[in-house]
Amino acid sequence: MFDLLFVDATVVDGTGRPRYQADLGVQGDTITDIGNLKGAPAERTINAKGLALTPGFIDIHSHADIVPYGDRYESLMEPLLRQGITTFVGGNCGLGLAPVPEPHREFIHTYWEAFSSRKLHEEIEWDDMAGFIDFLTRRGTALNIALLTPHAMLRIGAVGTETRHAHPDETAQMARWLEEALDQGSIGMSTGLQYFPGSQSHVTELIDLARVLSRKRGVFTSHLRSYSATLPQAIDEVALVGSEADVPIQISHLFWIPDYTPTLNKLMHHALVLGSEIHKRVKLPLPLDFAAAELLQKIHQRRESGEVSINIDAMPTSAGFTHLLAFFPPYIFNSKNKEELIAKLRDKKMRKRIRRDIEKGDTKDWPHDGDTNWSMNFFKMMGWTTAFIMSVGSEKNRHLEGMNLVEIGKMWKMHPFDAAVELLLQEDGKVLVFETATYPGDDFVERSVYASISDPNVSIVTDSILMGYGRPSHLFYDCYPKFFQRYVRETGMVSLETGVRKCSGLSADSMGLPRRGYLKRNYFADLVLFDPDTIRTNSSFEKPDVYPDGIKMVVVNGQVVVDGNRYLGDKLAGAVVTH
């Protein structure tokens, strides 16, 4: 007898092959049969006529792993499950909760607190990857979770917060911690090369660590060192790591930000703002994805030639999001703890130096590992309007969420830079921001990611940072429904079959996740049942926390966790996925 039996479904199996009509039976946590199963006994039979039955969506670039605890855990996971995500990969961009090396642990606590606004060290009871996985297994998870080992945690442990390259003995220590984490269940290592401390790493350090991944069959993922003028060099760097170490590479959330001379940057910004205003009234068919299209072609040529195994993911949105301090020079982080970092922001001489380096720094000087040439100097590239407040740590400044620094500066009668520093001081450093060339939710600017989003070999991801407060990105609620609505149904850029593959099978293969991502016999029963004709987003920048339409059922390891409008995430049906 089946526990679940879907009859008359349109099966889209995650391979990219044409859809077909069939029934699908589930026993326990496994798909046990696909075919003509009408009349077979089942605990529950679901009429799936006219609906697409697909593998659960696999979000391979998420930060949902930083909230696996607390009384609100199930509700924080609800937006992910309601949009069809059944598995996510955490520990991305070099940031994660394990391992926690003893040296320089105090600054690791500062790193965590800046992103989560919580004193995680008071809640965390583990030191290594084995302890974290044991905690997740004992507590239970709402979704399946696979974990990358975060490079930044290894580097802070070995090198501390100094802005320099690692010494050979320090790299060797990082390699030992990495090997231990992989042996304990991690599926690879993530790097955040645009962020401190990843920005201080030399390519030889990355190759040495990648060789550990090669021995242990892990994956090397990278938030690249640059996404602007030196993006080609950044791609060359990780491709070199992949070829030298013989390890698969995953390029995280591919996008492109123009960076020309200051005059051309201003003209480009004005042109984008004007284009956005016109686009609201008349849809402009202007291509903004030419740079990404050319880079994608070169990446695919490298892969097809056998030079390197390289995969890519992207987000269907016009705005990224990160910590406000990421836009500051890396030397601000050369601090023992949060108190020392905050003291630098209070120091008038230091503030003068920071502003000068923001306004005069060289954003095109590869490899961006100096004090004044960091590639996330978005204030210089896109102006002070680039940062819109996503979340703050206190209630007193909640009214600022959704505003940009120019607006806040006018309100407080100060320069946008001083407004940024003042807000960081008031919020004890806990400020997350959206970054965008115009405004979050701009359909015109989103055209710049068309090439990536429509490419059959690019996975779709959310980059989720779930906190339960602030203004979340719409992606945390609608990434996959929006993708199927806009890019599959409305524009026809992607077929339904290819779209499902980009959200499931391709992602599973990129990360080496066993028995997931496909509808096949003896694979885990992670399933999404949705209506291709009605699936749609209801989210916007102004009101992101609205659930989508068209998702009829979500199943994790054979257990129904979304049933129509009902959320059953308290079942904690997920599992920790390891190699």
Rosetta blueprint (number, residue, H / E / L):
1 M L
2 F E
3 D E
4 L E
5 L E
6 F E
7 V E
8 D E
9 A E
10 T E
11 V E
12 V L
13 D L
14 G L
15 T L
16 G L
17 R L
18 P L
19 R L
20 Y E
21 Q E
22 A E
23 D E
24 L E
25 G E
26 V E
27 Q E
28 G L
29 D L
30 T E
31 I E
32 T E
33 D E
34 I E
35 G E
36 N L
37 L L
38 K L
39 G L
40 A L
41 P L
42 A E
43 E E
44 R E
45 T E
46 I E
47 N E
48 A L
49 K L
50 G L
51 L L
52 A E
53 L E
54 T E
55 P E
56 G L
57 F E
58 I E
59 D E
60 I L
61 H L
62 S L
63 H L
64 A H
65 D H
66 I H
67 V L
68 P L
69 Y L
70 G L
71 D L
72 R L
73 Y H
74 E H
75 S H
76 L H
77 M H
78 E H
79 P H
80 L H
81 L H
82 R H
83 Q L
84 G L
85 I E
86 T E
87 T E
88 F E
89 V E
90 G E
91 G L
92 N H
93 C H
94 G H
95 L L
96 G L
97 L L
98 A L
99 P L
100 V L
101 P L
102 E L
103 P L
104 H L
105 R H
106 E H
107 F H
108 I H
109 H H
110 T H
111 Y H
112 W H
113 E H
114 A H
115 F H
116 S H
117 S L
118 R L
119 K L
120 L H
121 H H
122 E H
123 E L
124 I L
125 E L
126 W L
127 D L
128 D L
129 M H
130 A H
131 G H
132 F H
133 I H
134 D H
135 F H
136 L H
137 T H
138 R H
139 R H
140 G L
141 T L
142 A L
143 L L
144 N E
145 I E
146 A E
147 L E
148 L E
149 T E
150 P E
151 H H
152 A H
153 M H
154 L H
155 R H
156 I H
157 G H
158 A H
159 V H
160 G L
161 T L
162 E L
163 T L
164 R L
165 H L
166 A L
167 H L
168 P H
169 D H
170 E H
171 T H
172 A H
173 Q H
174 M H
175 A H
176 R H
177 W H
178 L H
179 E H
180 E H
181 A H
182 L H
183 D H
184 Q L
185 G L
186 S L
187 I L
188 G E
189 M E
190 S E
191 T E
192 G E
193 L L
194 Q L
195 Y L
196 F L
197 P L
198 G H
199 S H
200 Q H
201 S L
202 H L
203 V H
204 T H
205 E H
206 L H
207 I H
208 D H
209 L H
210 A H
211 R H
212 V H
213 L H
214 S H
215 R H
216 K H
217 R L
218 G L
219 V E
220 F E
221 T E
222 S E
223 H E
224 L L
225 R L
226 S L
227 Y L
228 S L
229 A L
230 T L
231 L H
232 P H
233 Q H
234 A H
235 I H
236 D H
237 E H
238 V H
239 A H
240 L H
241 V H
242 G H
243 S H
244 E H
245 A H
246 D L
247 V L
248 P L
249 I E
250 Q E
251 I E
252 S L
253 H L
254 L L
255 F L
256 W L
257 I L
258 P L
259 D L
260 Y L
261 T L
262 P H
263 T H
264 L H
265 N H
266 K H
267 L H
268 M H
269 H H
270 H H
271 A H
272 L H
273 V H
274 L H
275 G H
276 S H
277 E H
278 I H
279 H H
280 K H
281 R H
282 V L
283 K L
284 L L
285 P L
286 L L
287 P L
288 L L
289 D L
290 F H
291 A H
292 A H
293 A H
294 E H
295 L H
296 L H
297 Q H
298 K H
299 I H
300 H H
301 Q H
302 R H
303 R H
304 E H
305 S H
306 G L
307 E L
308 V L
309 S L
310 I E
311 N E
312 I E
313 D E
314 A E
315 M L
316 P L
317 T L
318 S L
319 A L
320 G E
321 F E
322 T E
323 H E
324 L H
325 L H
326 A H
327 F H
328 F L
329 P L
330 P H
331 Y H
332 I H
333 F H
334 N L
335 S L
336 K L
337 N L
338 K H
339 E H
340 E H
341 L H
342 I H
343 A H
344 K H
345 L H
346 R H
347 D L
348 K H
349 K H
350 M H
351 R H
352 K H
353 R H
354 I H
355 R H
356 R H
357 D H
358 I H
359 E H
360 K H
361 G L
362 D L
363 T L
364 K L
365 D L
366 W L
367 P L
368 H L
369 D L
370 G L
371 D L
372 T L
373 N L
374 W L
375 S L
376 M L
377 N L
378 F H
379 F H
380 K H
381 M H
382 M H
383 G L
384 W H
385 T H
386 T H
387 A E
388 F E
389 I E
390 M E
391 S E
392 V E
393 G L
394 S L
395 E L
396 K L
397 N L
398 R H
399 H H
400 L H
401 E L
402 G L
403 M L
404 N E
405 L H
406 V H
407 E H
408 I H
409 G H
410 K H
411 M H
412 W H
413 K L
414 M L
415 H L
416 P H
417 F H
418 D H
419 A H
420 A H
421 V H
422 E H
423 L H
424 L H
425 L H
426 Q H
427 E L
428 D L
429 G L
430 K L
431 V E
432 L E
433 V E
434 F E
435 E E
436 T L
437 A L
438 T L
439 Y L
440 P L
441 G L
442 D L
443 D H
444 F H
445 V H
446 E H
447 R H
448 S H
449 V H
450 Y H
451 A H
452 S H
453 I H
454 S H
455 D L
456 P L
457 N L
458 V E
459 S E
460 I E
461 V L
462 T L
463 D L
464 S L
465 I L
466 L L
467 M L
468 G L
469 Y L
470 G L
471 R L
472 P L
473 S L
474 H L
475 L H
476 F H
477 Y H
478 D H
479 C H
480 Y H
481 P H
482 K H
483 F H
484 F H
485 Q H
486 R H
487 Y H
488 V H
489 R H
490 E H
491 T L
492 G L
493 M L
494 V L
495 S L
496 L H
497 E H
498 T H
499 G H
500 V H
501 R H
502 K H
503 C H
504 S L
505 G H
506 L H
507 S H
508 A H
509 D H
510 S H
511 M H
512 G L
513 L L
514 P L
515 R L
516 R L
517 G L
518 Y L
519 L L
520 K L
521 R L
522 N L
523 Y L
524 F E
525 A L
526 D L
527 L E
528 V E
529 L E
530 F E
531 D L
532 P L
533 D L
534 T L
535 I L
536 R E
537 T L
538 N L
539 S L
540 S L
541 F L
542 E L
543 K L
544 P L
545 D L
546 V L
547 Y L
548 P L
549 D E
550 G L
551 I E
552 K E
553 M E
554 V E
555 V E
556 V E
557 N L
558 G L
559 Q E
560 V E
561 V E
562 V E
563 D E
564 G L
565 N L
566 R E
567 Y E
568 L L
569 G H
570 D H
571 K H
572 L L
573 A L
574 G L
575 A L
576 V E
577 V E
578 T L
579 H L
